[in-house]
Amino acid sequence: MQHLYGYFSKKQIKSTKEYLRKRIFFLLVCVDPNTSEGLEYVDVNACFKGLLYKIGGLNKLLRRPPELVTALSLLQSAQMEYNSQHFEFENYKMLILEAGAEIGKIKEV
């Protein structure tokens, strides 16, 4: 895949997509009442900040593919939901899952 400074192999793109999806789904595990035991120490907002920053850099590097724009938007919405006084886990879960799906759509060529 062409990028701002050269070329990434399919393997590099695949690995990057897997890494990002794991980081995204970690945000779900940390907040889900059924899976968050032992993760109370995790600063979810700091995780969001780091992930959004990484995806933002990749977005620029890959010349702004639409999937990353959508993923960033969904993650921003998920963070807003997480911080809402009227937090609803099901809405949060939907946004996180959709963001992960968008990352999976990035072409590896």
C-alpha positions, 0 to 999 in steps of 0.5 A: 500500500502506498503511503506518504513516504513510500510503501507498506507491505500487505503484512504490515497493513494487516498487522497494523489493522489487527493491533488497532482492532485489539486496542479498540476492543480493549476499550469495550472489555474495560467498560463491559460490566461482565469483563471489566473485573481487574481492569478498574485501574485502566484510565479509559479516557487516556486509552481513547486519547492514545488510540485516537492520536495513533489513528490520526497519525495513520490517517495522515500517513495513508492519505486519509482513507474513508475508513479511518475517518469513520473509525475516528468519528465512531471512537470520538462518539464512543468516548463522548458516550462513555463520559456522558452523565447518561451513559448507556453501555449498549450505545457505547458497545455499538460504537466500539464494534462499528469502529473496529469493523471500519478498521477491518475494511482498510484495504491491504493493497 
